[in-house]
Amino acid sequence: MTASLEHLNITVSNPHETAERLCRLFGWHVRWSGPSMLGGHTVHVGSHDSYLAVYSTGRHSSGSSAARGGIGRLNHVGVVVDDLDAVEQLVLAEGLTPHTHGDYEPGRRFYFDDPDDIEFEIVSYADVNAPVAAAGGRSGRQF
């Protein structure tokens, strides 16, 4: 049996703004947009093979319900890219702050938090044969 991840559904403050930002950052497209079966609104944004469902109840809610790392909570969304440096420039152009850069097996990576405090890990395996950072190389959080 083979299984692969098709989508994640995450709650955001504005699904349209989130989807537009993800399209600009990753070259994704909106696959579907409409009313959620539970009320509110959902936008499916991603590639042909997988997507993020960005959902809003339509009610304003500030702050997160639990800190990252809590049981049953999303810790981060990982996105594989071909050109890590180019995506980092796009993240900066969006006014977001890259952090926790790492260069350890099997690839290079950095993280950023979006306006809804969702952490994204951006990773590239393009240089898998490049030297690994010295002394263990790990500089990022691992969840």
Secondary structure, 3 states (H helix, E strand, C coil): CCCCCCEEEEECCCHHHHHHHHHHHHCCEEEEEEECCCCCEEEEEECCCCEEEEEECCCCCCCCCCCCCCCCCCCCEEEECCCHHHHHHHHHHCCCCCEEEEEECCEEEEEEECCCCCEEEEEECCCCCCCCCCCCCCCCCCC
